[in-house]
Amino acid sequence: MDRSRYHGGCYRAANWIELGPTSGRGRMDRANRRQGAAVKTVLVYPLVKDAAARLRQER
């Protein structure tokens, strides 16, 4: 979600979880040269009850 264009109220009202901002590099920037792309906020929605525990468990 682009914070400069949207505030994300509908996501927060629907219990989405904010993980934090991106680095703003862009998908095609493999060499870390391009700066200035839009920094976006990453939001996730857990599809199972114990999603956090499943992500933390070792395999």
C-alpha positions as CSV (number, residue, x, y, z in Angstrom):
1,M,0.0,0.0,0.0
2,D,1.4,3.4,-1.0
3,R,1.2,5.6,2.1
4,S,1.5,8.8,0.0
5,R,-1.8,7.9,-1.8
6,Y,-3.8,5.8,0.7
7,H,-4.1,5.7,4.5
8,G,-5.2,2.0,4.7
9,G,-8.2,2.4,6.9
10,C,-10.1,-0.4,5.2
11,Y,-7.3,-2.8,5.7
12,R,-6.9,-2.0,9.4
13,A,-10.7,-2.2,9.9
14,A,-10.6,-5.7,8.3
15,N,-7.8,-6.8,10.8
16,W,-4.9,-6.9,8.4
17,I,-1.5,-6.8,10.1
18,E,1.1,-4.1,9.2
19,L,4.6,-5.6,8.8
20,G,6.4,-2.4,8.0
21,P,7.7,-0.4,5.1
22,T,9.5,-1.6,2.0
23,S,13.0,-0.3,1.0
24,G,11.6,1.4,-2.1
25,R,14.0,-0.3,-4.5
26,G,11.6,-1.8,-7.0
27,R,11.2,-5.3,-8.4
28,M,13.8,-5.1,-11.2
29,D,16.6,-3.5,-9.1
30,R,19.0,-6.4,-8.6
31,A,22.1,-4.2,-8.4
32,N,20.8,-1.8,-5.7
33,R,21.4,1.2,-8.0
34,R,17.9,2.7,-8.5
35,Q,16.7,4.7,-5.5
36,G,13.6,6.9,-5.2
37,A,10.9,4.4,-6.0
38,A,7.8,4.7,-3.8
39,V,8.2,3.3,-0.3
40,K,5.1,1.1,0.5
41,T,3.7,-0.4,3.6
42,V,3.4,-4.2,3.6
43,L,0.1,-5.6,5.1
44,V,-0.7,-9.3,5.6
45,Y,-3.9,-11.1,6.4
46,P,-3.6,-14.5,8.3
47,L,-5.6,-17.2,6.7
48,V,-5.3,-19.7,9.6
49,K,-5.6,-19.2,13.4
50,D,-2.1,-20.1,14.3
51,A,-0.3,-18.3,11.4
52,A,2.3,-16.7,13.5
53,A,3.2,-20.0,15.3
54,R,3.4,-21.8,12.0
55,L,5.8,-19.2,10.6
56,R,8.0,-19.4,13.7
57,Q,8.3,-23.2,13.8
58,E,11.4,-25.0,12.5
59,R,11.2,-27.7,9.9
